[in-house]
Amino acid sequence: MAAFDLREIDRLLTTTRAVRRRLDLGRPVGADVLRECIGLATQAPNASNQQTWKWVVVIDPELRRKVGEEYRRIIVPPVEALRKQKLEAGDEAGVEISDSVLYLAERMGQVPAQVIPCFDFRVDASTHLAFTARMFASIYPAVWSFQLALRSRGLGSVLTTAHLLDDAPLQRLLRIPPRYTQTCLIPVAYTVGTRFEPAHRLPVEQVIEWNGWNA
C-alpha cells in the first residue's frame, strides 16, 4: 500500500477545530455526506468490537428547532452566569469562549444537521467509573473520526455535552429507547471559509511526565 501523506494528515489533525461561529446556517447538508462520514466513523475501535451504538441524525427543520430550544434552555443560564464571572475577573479569553458558546446556543435550531451518537448502555449515578469510561472510550473515538471526516469534506462541527444535564426531553422527542445513553450532540454544517489554523497549545514537554509523575 502507498505511504500515507503525513503532511496532509497532520494538517487535518491540527486544524480540525471546535466550530461554532463559522457554521454556515444557510447551506444544506446532504444525507449522503452524513452517511459517508458516519460510515467512516464506525471503523473506529470500540469495546469488544460490539459496535453497540446508534447515530441519531436530525435534519427535519421542526425537529431541529425543538432540539435547539432544549439546548438553549439548558445551556444559556449557566453560561451567562459564567460569562459574568469571567467579565468581572477581567478574563477576556474566557468571555470570548462564553460568547462563542452563547452564539451557537441561540442558533442550534438553525444548524442544518444535528447528530446525537447513542450507546446501548444506561448510565446513572450508581454506575461505576470503569463502566462509564468503557462506554465513552467506545463511542468518542468514532465521534472524533466523524469530525475528522467532516473537516476533510469542508464541514465543521463541535462536540457538545451540555444537554446531558437534562437529557430526558430529547430522549422523548427523538424516541430514543431508555436503555440507550446519549453521549453528545454534534451540530454539523459547512464552514464559512475553509482556512483553519492550529491552536495555541502548551509545549509538548510541559504535558508529558516520563516514567511517572515528576520522575
Backbone as numpy.savetxt, mean C-alpha at the origin, in Angstrom:
# Nx Ny Nz CAx CAy CAz Cx Cy Cz
19.89 -18.42 -19.51 19.05 -17.22 -19.51 19.93 -15.98 -19.51
19.42 -14.92 -20.14 20.17 -13.67 -20.19 20.28 -13.07 -18.80
21.38 -12.38 -18.55 21.57 -11.71 -17.26 20.54 -10.61 -17.07
20.18 -10.36 -15.82 19.26 -9.27 -15.53 19.94 -7.93 -15.82
19.15 -6.96 -16.23 19.65 -5.60 -16.41 19.63 -4.94 -15.03
20.74 -5.03 -14.31 20.78 -4.55 -12.93 20.54 -3.05 -12.83
20.96 -2.30 -13.83 20.75 -0.85 -13.79 19.26 -0.52 -13.79
18.50 -1.20 -14.63 17.06 -0.95 -14.68 16.35 -1.49 -13.45
16.78 -2.66 -12.97 16.17 -3.21 -11.77 16.44 -2.31 -10.58
17.66 -1.81 -10.45 17.99 -0.92 -9.34 17.20 0.38 -9.44
17.00 0.86 -10.66 16.20 2.09 -10.82 14.77 1.85 -10.38
14.22 0.68 -10.72 12.86 0.34 -10.31 12.76 0.27 -8.78
13.74 -0.40 -8.16 13.71 -0.58 -6.71 13.90 0.72 -5.94
14.67 1.64 -6.50 14.97 2.88 -5.78 14.04 4.04 -6.12
13.16 3.86 -7.08 12.26 4.97 -7.45 10.79 4.59 -7.35
10.49 3.44 -6.75 9.09 3.09 -6.51 8.68 3.73 -5.19
8.04 4.86 -5.30 7.73 5.69 -4.14 6.28 5.48 -3.69
5.99 5.94 -2.47 4.61 6.03 -2.00 3.99 7.25 -2.67
3.07 7.01 -3.59 2.53 8.09 -4.42 1.14 8.48 -3.90
0.98 9.74 -3.53 -0.31 10.24 -3.07 -0.76 11.44 -3.91
0.06 12.46 -3.96 -0.33 13.69 -4.67 -0.25 13.55 -6.19
0.54 12.62 -6.67 0.77 12.51 -8.12 -0.02 11.39 -8.77
-1.09 10.96 -8.13 -1.99 10.00 -8.77 -2.90 10.73 -9.74
-2.99 10.25 -10.96 -3.83 10.87 -11.99 -5.26 10.37 -11.81
-6.10 11.19 -11.20 -7.47 10.78 -10.88 -8.38 10.77 -12.10
-7.96 11.38 -13.19 -8.81 11.48 -14.37 -8.56 10.45 -15.44
-7.55 9.63 -15.26 -7.19 8.64 -16.29 -7.60 7.25 -15.82
-8.46 6.57 -16.56 -8.90 5.23 -16.15 -7.75 4.23 -16.11
-7.90 3.25 -15.25 -6.95 2.13 -15.17 -7.69 0.88 -15.63
-7.21 0.26 -16.68 -7.90 -0.89 -17.24 -7.78 -2.14 -16.39
-8.78 -2.99 -16.48 -8.76 -4.24 -15.73 -7.60 -5.13 -16.16
-7.20 -5.06 -17.43 -6.14 -5.92 -17.93 -4.81 -5.66 -17.22
-4.47 -4.38 -17.02 -3.19 -4.07 -16.38 -3.22 -4.46 -14.91
-4.36 -4.31 -14.27 -4.49 -4.74 -12.87 -4.35 -6.26 -12.76
-5.00 -6.96 -13.69 -4.91 -8.42 -13.69 -3.47 -8.87 -13.93
-2.79 -8.21 -14.84 -1.41 -8.57 -15.15 -0.50 -8.35 -13.95
-0.66 -7.21 -13.27 0.21 -6.89 -12.13 -0.08 -7.81 -10.94
-1.34 -8.14 -10.73 -1.66 -9.07 -9.64 -1.13 -10.46 -9.98
-1.20 -10.84 -11.25 -0.64 -12.12 -11.66 0.84 -12.22 -11.36
1.57 -11.13 -11.61 3.00 -11.11 -11.28 3.19 -11.16 -9.77
2.34 -10.46 -9.04 2.46 -10.42 -7.58 2.29 -11.79 -6.96
1.43 -12.61 -7.54 1.17 -13.92 -6.94 2.34 -14.90 -7.10
3.39 -14.48 -7.81 4.60 -15.28 -7.88 5.47 -15.10 -6.63
5.10 -14.17 -5.77 5.91 -13.91 -4.58 5.90 -15.11 -3.63
6.98 -15.30 -2.87 6.99 -16.39 -1.89 5.96 -16.15 -0.80
5.39 -17.24 -0.30 4.39 -17.15 0.77 4.42 -18.43 1.58
3.90 -18.37 2.79 4.04 -19.48 3.73 3.50 -20.78 3.16
4.34 -21.80 3.14 3.98 -23.15 2.68 3.46 -23.16 1.25
3.67 -22.06 0.53 3.19 -21.93 -0.85 1.69 -22.22 -0.95
0.94 -21.81 0.09 -0.49 -22.11 0.11 -1.32 -21.08 -0.66
-0.77 -19.87 -0.86 -1.44 -18.83 -1.65 -2.86 -18.57 -1.14
-2.99 -18.47 0.16 -4.32 -18.28 0.76 -4.68 -16.81 0.80
-4.70 -16.21 -0.37 -5.02 -14.79 -0.47 -6.13 -14.56 -1.49
-6.79 -13.44 -1.34 -7.74 -12.92 -2.34 -7.44 -11.44 -2.50
-7.57 -10.98 -3.73 -7.31 -9.58 -4.04 -8.63 -8.92 -4.46
-9.17 -8.12 -3.59 -10.43 -7.43 -3.89 -10.09 -6.16 -4.66
-10.55 -6.08 -5.90 -10.27 -4.94 -6.78 -11.55 -4.15 -6.96
-11.53 -2.89 -6.56 -12.71 -2.04 -6.62 -12.53 -1.03 -7.74
-13.34 -1.15 -8.78 -13.29 -0.20 -9.89 -14.65 0.44 -10.15
-15.72 -0.07 -9.56 -17.05 0.52 -9.70 -17.05 1.91 -9.05
-17.48 2.96 -9.75 -17.41 4.32 -9.21 -18.14 4.50 -7.89
-19.33 3.93 -7.74 -20.09 4.11 -6.50 -19.43 3.38 -5.35
-18.92 2.20 -5.59 -18.20 1.48 -4.53 -16.92 2.21 -4.15
-16.23 2.74 -5.13 -15.00 3.50 -4.83 -15.33 4.71 -3.96
-16.43 5.36 -4.26 -16.83 6.52 -3.46 -17.10 6.11 -2.02
-17.78 5.00 -1.83 -18.10 4.54 -0.47 -16.84 4.12 0.28
-15.93 3.44 -0.42 -14.66 3.09 0.21 -13.92 4.36 0.63
-13.94 5.35 -0.25 -13.28 6.62 0.06 -13.88 7.31 1.26
-15.20 7.25 1.40 -15.86 7.85 2.55 -15.41 7.19 3.85
-15.34 5.87 3.84 -14.90 5.15 5.04 -13.45 5.48 5.38
-12.62 5.50 4.37 -11.21 5.81 4.59 -11.05 7.21 5.18
-11.76 8.15 4.61 -11.68 9.54 5.10 -12.19 9.65 6.52
-13.27 8.96 6.82 -13.85 9.00 8.17 -12.85 8.54 9.22
-12.10 7.51 8.89 -11.20 6.91 9.85 -9.90 7.70 9.99
-9.35 8.15 8.88 -7.99 8.67 8.92 -7.89 10.17 9.18
-8.88 10.95 8.75 -8.73 12.40 8.83 -8.60 12.92 10.26
-9.46 12.53 11.22 -9.33 13.11 12.58 -7.95 12.89 13.21
-7.41 11.64 13.24 -6.10 11.49 13.88 -4.97 12.19 13.13
-5.03 12.23 11.81 -3.95 12.88 11.06 -4.02 14.39 11.22
-5.23 14.95 11.29 -5.35 16.39 11.55 -4.78 16.74 12.91
-5.04 15.88 13.91 -4.48 16.12 15.25 -2.96 16.01 15.23
-2.44 15.03 14.50 -0.99 14.86 14.40 -0.37 16.04 13.67
-1.04 16.51 12.64 -0.52 17.67 11.89 -0.40 18.89 12.79
-1.39 19.08 13.64 -1.36 20.22 14.57 -0.17 20.11 15.50
0.09 18.90 16.01 1.25 18.69 16.88 2.55 18.99 16.15
2.65 18.51 14.92 3.86 18.73 14.14 4.05 20.22 13.84
2.95 20.91 13.57 3.03 22.33 13.28 3.51 23.11 14.50
2.95 22.78 15.66 3.36 23.46 16.89 4.80 23.18 17.25
5.29 21.99 16.85 6.68 21.62 17.15 7.66 22.14 16.10
7.14 22.78 15.06 8.00 23.29 14.01 8.57 22.21 13.12
7.91 21.07 13.07 8.36 19.93 12.26 7.78 20.07 10.85
8.50 20.78 9.98 7.99 21.06 8.64 7.84 19.78 7.82
8.79 18.87 7.96 8.71 17.61 7.21 7.50 16.80 7.65
7.23 16.78 8.96 6.07 16.06 9.47 4.77 16.66 8.98
4.70 17.99 8.93 3.51 18.67 8.42 3.30 18.33 6.95
4.39 18.29 6.20 4.29 17.99 4.76 3.74 16.58 4.54
4.22 15.62 5.33 3.72 14.25 5.19 2.24 14.18 5.57
1.86 14.87 6.65 0.45 14.89 7.05 -0.42 15.49 5.97
0.06 16.57 5.36 -0.70 17.19 4.27 -0.87 16.24 3.10
0.16 15.46 2.81 0.08 14.49 1.71 -0.94 13.40 2.02
-0.94 12.93 3.27 -1.91 11.90 3.67 -3.33 12.45 3.60
-3.52 13.67 4.06 -4.85 14.28 4.03 -5.31 14.53 2.60
-4.38 14.91 1.74 -4.70 15.12 0.32 -5.29 13.86 -0.28
-4.63 12.72 -0.03 -5.13 11.46 -0.57 -6.45 11.07 0.08
-6.56 11.30 1.40 -7.78 10.92 2.11 -9.01 11.61 1.51
-8.85 12.85 1.12 -9.97 13.60 0.55 -10.31 13.14 -0.87
-9.42 12.38 -1.48 -9.60 11.98 -2.88 -9.61 10.47 -3.08
-9.56 9.72 -2.01 -9.49 8.27 -2.13 -10.64 7.71 -2.98
-11.82 8.29 -2.83 -12.97 7.80 -3.58 -12.90 8.09 -5.07
-11.97 8.96 -5.49 -11.81 9.31 -6.90 -10.70 8.51 -7.58
-9.92 7.78 -6.79 -8.82 7.01 -7.37 -9.40 5.93 -8.29
-8.85 5.76 -9.49 -9.45 4.84 -10.47 -9.60 3.40 -10.01
-8.69 2.93 -9.16 -8.78 1.55 -8.68 -8.30 1.48 -7.23
-8.99 0.67 -6.46 -8.60 0.41 -5.07 -8.43 -1.10 -4.93
-7.31 -1.50 -4.38 -7.01 -2.93 -4.26 -6.82 -3.27 -2.79
-7.55 -4.28 -2.32 -7.48 -4.71 -0.93 -7.06 -6.18 -0.89
-5.78 -6.46 -0.64 -5.34 -7.85 -0.51 -5.83 -8.42 0.83
-6.42 -9.61 0.78 -6.98 -10.25 1.98 -6.33 -11.62 2.15
-6.24 -12.04 3.41 -5.59 -13.32 3.72 -6.55 -14.20 4.49
-6.55 -15.47 4.15 -7.48 -16.42 4.75 -7.01 -16.83 6.15
-7.09 -15.89 7.06 -6.69 -16.09 8.45 -7.21 -14.89 9.24
-7.97 -15.14 10.28 -8.58 -14.05 11.01 -7.72 -13.66 12.21
-7.29 -12.42 12.25 -6.47 -11.90 13.34 -7.36 -11.17 14.33
-7.18 -11.45 15.62 -7.85 -10.68 16.66 -6.86 -10.39 17.78
-7.33 -9.82 18.86 -6.44 -9.39 19.93 -5.69 -10.55 20.58
-6.22 -11.76 20.45 -5.59 -12.91 21.10 -4.60 -13.64 20.20
-4.50 -13.23 18.94 -3.63 -13.94 18.00 -2.16 -13.73 18.36
-1.41 -14.79 18.43 0.01 -14.70 18.77 0.77 -13.96 17.68
1.78 -13.21 18.10 2.58 -12.43 17.16 3.14 -13.30 16.04
3.55 -14.52 16.36 4.14 -15.38 15.33 3.16 -15.67 14.20
1.89 -15.85 14.54 0.90 -16.16 13.51 0.51 -14.90 12.73
0.47 -13.77 13.43 0.21 -12.51 12.73 1.35 -12.21 11.76
2.59 -12.41 12.22 3.75 -12.17 11.36 3.74 -13.11 10.15
3.33 -14.35 10.37 3.26 -15.31 9.26 2.29 -14.82 8.19
1.18 -14.26 8.61 0.20 -13.77 7.65 0.78 -12.62 6.83
1.33 -11.62 7.52 1.85 -10.46 6.80 3.07 -10.84 5.96
3.89 -11.76 6.46 5.05 -12.20 5.68 4.63 -12.95 4.43
3.42 -13.48 4.42 2.92 -14.20 3.25 2.28 -13.27 2.22
1.76 -12.12 2.66 1.03 -11.25 1.73 1.82 -10.02 1.32
2.64 -9.46 2.23 3.33 -8.21 1.90 4.39 -8.34 0.81
5.13 -9.47 0.71 6.01 -9.59 -0.45 5.24 -9.51 -1.76
4.04 -10.10 -1.80 3.22 -10.01 -3.01 2.73 -8.58 -3.24
2.39 -7.89 -2.16 1.96 -6.49 -2.27 3.08 -5.65 -2.88
4.30 -5.85 -2.40 5.43 -5.07 -2.92 5.70 -5.43 -4.39
5.59 -6.71 -4.73 5.74 -7.09 -6.14 4.67 -6.41 -7.00
3.46 -6.34 -6.47 2.37 -5.66 -7.17 2.72 -4.19 -7.40
3.24 -3.54 -6.39 3.60 -2.13 -6.53 4.75 -1.92 -7.51
5.70 -2.82 -7.49 6.80 -2.74 -8.46 6.29 -2.94 -9.89
5.40 -3.90 -10.06 4.83 -4.14 -11.38 4.06 -2.92 -11.87
3.31 -2.29 -10.97 2.60 -1.07 -11.33 3.57 0.01 -11.77
4.59 0.23 -10.98 5.57 1.28 -11.28 6.21 1.06 -12.65
6.53 -0.19 -12.96 7.19 -0.49 -14.24 6.28 -0.22 -15.42
4.99 -0.07 -15.17 4.02 0.18 -16.23 3.46 1.60 -16.18
4.10 2.47 -15.41 3.69 3.87 -15.38 2.61 4.20 -14.39
2.30 3.26 -13.48 1.27 3.52 -12.47 1.92 3.73 -11.10
1.19 4.43 -10.24 1.65 4.68 -8.89 0.71 4.08 -7.87
1.21 3.93 -6.65 0.41 3.34 -5.59 1.01 3.72 -4.24
0.28 3.42 -3.19 0.80 3.57 -1.83 0.09 2.54 -0.96
0.85 1.87 -0.11 0.29 0.90 0.81 -0.27 1.65 2.02
-1.58 1.59 2.22 -2.20 2.26 3.36 -2.84 1.22 4.29
-2.82 1.51 5.58 -3.38 0.58 6.56 -4.35 1.25 7.52
-4.61 2.54 7.37 -5.42 3.27 8.34 -6.81 2.68 8.51
-7.41 2.19 7.43 -8.79 1.71 7.54 -8.90 0.46 8.40
-7.75 -0.19 8.67 -7.78 -1.38 9.52 -8.11 -1.04 10.98
-8.07 0.25 11.33 -8.52 0.66 12.66 -10.00 0.35 12.86
-10.72 0.28 11.75 -12.15 -0.09 11.80 -12.50 -0.73 10.46
-12.09 -1.99 10.31 -12.22 -2.65 9.01 -13.59 -3.25 8.75
-14.45 -3.30 9.77 -15.75 -3.97 9.61 -16.63 -3.35 8.52
-16.71 -2.01 8.41 -17.57 -1.45 7.36 -17.20 -1.90 5.95
-15.90 -1.94 5.65 -15.50 -2.39 4.32 -15.66 -3.89 4.17
-15.52 -4.62 5.27 -15.75 -6.06 5.23 -17.19 -6.33 4.77
-18.12 -5.54 5.30 -19.53 -5.69 4.92 -19.79 -5.15 3.51
-19.29 -3.96 3.24 -19.54 -3.31 1.95 -19.07 -4.17 0.79
-17.90 -4.79 0.93 -17.31 -5.56 -0.16 -17.58 -7.05 -0.03
-18.41 -7.42 0.95 -18.83 -8.81 1.15 -17.64 -9.77 1.33
-16.64 -9.30 2.09 -15.47 -10.12 2.37 -15.84 -11.13 3.46
-15.63 -12.42 3.24 -15.99 -13.42 4.24 -15.30 -13.15 5.58
-15.98 -13.45 6.69 -15.44 -13.13 8.02 -14.09 -13.77 8.31
-13.79 -14.91 7.69 -12.53 -15.58 8.01 -11.32 -14.90 7.38
-11.55 -13.95 6.45 -10.46 -13.25 5.78 -10.11 -11.96 6.51
-8.82 -11.66 6.60 -8.33 -10.40 7.17 -7.90 -9.48 6.05
-8.39 -8.26 6.05 -7.90 -7.25 5.13 -6.50 -6.84 5.61
-5.54 -6.79 4.70 -4.17 -6.49 5.11 -3.71 -5.08 4.76
-4.37 -4.44 3.83 -4.05 -3.06 3.47 -5.03 -2.59 2.41
-4.93 -1.34 2.05 -5.73 -0.75 0.97 -4.75 0.01 0.07
-4.74 -0.36 -1.21 -3.78 0.22 -2.15 -4.52 1.01 -3.22
-4.45 2.34 -3.19 -4.99 3.12 -4.30 -4.05 3.01 -5.50
-4.63 2.88 -6.68 -3.84 2.68 -7.90 -4.29 3.67 -8.97
-3.32 4.31 -9.60 -3.62 5.21 -10.72 -2.35 5.41 -11.53
-2.53 5.87 -12.76 -1.36 6.33 -13.49 -0.82 7.56 -12.79
0.46 7.84 -12.98 1.07 8.96 -12.27 1.09 10.21 -13.14
1.09 11.35 -12.47 1.27 12.62 -13.15 2.78 12.80 -13.32
3.26 12.58 -14.52 4.70 12.53 -14.75 5.23 11.15 -14.37
6.34 10.80 -14.94 6.90 9.46 -14.68 8.26 9.51 -14.00
8.78 10.69 -13.77 10.11 10.80 -13.17 10.00 10.80 -11.64
10.63 9.82 -11.03 10.72 9.74 -9.58 12.18 9.52 -9.21
12.61 10.10 -8.10 13.99 10.01 -7.68 14.12 9.14 -6.43
15.31 8.58 -6.20 15.54 7.88 -4.94 15.34 8.83 -3.76
14.80 8.31 -2.67 14.55 9.12 -1.48 15.82 9.23 -0.64
15.85 10.24 0.22 16.96 10.36 1.16 16.85 9.25 2.20
17.93 8.54 2.39 17.98 7.48 3.38 19.29 7.58 4.16
19.31 7.02 5.37 20.53 6.96 6.15 21.57 6.12 5.41
22.85 6.45 5.58 23.89 5.58 5.00 23.72 4.16 5.49
23.98 3.21 4.61 23.71 1.81 4.93 24.45 1.35 6.18
25.65 1.86 6.41 26.40 1.41 7.59 25.77 1.88 8.90
24.86 2.87 8.81 24.17 3.31 10.02 22.96 2.45 10.34
22.57 1.57 9.45 21.39 0.74 9.71 21.72 -0.75 9.81
23.01 -1.09 9.72 23.43 -2.48 9.84 24.14 -2.69 11.17
23.81 -3.74 11.85 24.55 -4.17 13.03 25.14 -5.55 12.72
26.45 -5.60 12.51 27.10 -6.83 12.11 27.28 -7.76 13.31
26.86 -9.02 13.18 27.10 -10.06 14.19 26.55 -9.69 15.56
25.36 -9.08 15.58 24.75 -8.70 16.85 24.79 -7.19 17.04
23.93 -6.71 17.94 23.78 -5.27 18.15 25.04 -4.71 18.80
25.61 -3.68 18.15 26.82 -3.00 18.64 27.95 -3.97 18.94
28.02 -5.03 18.12 29.07 -6.02 18.36 30.45 -5.43 18.08
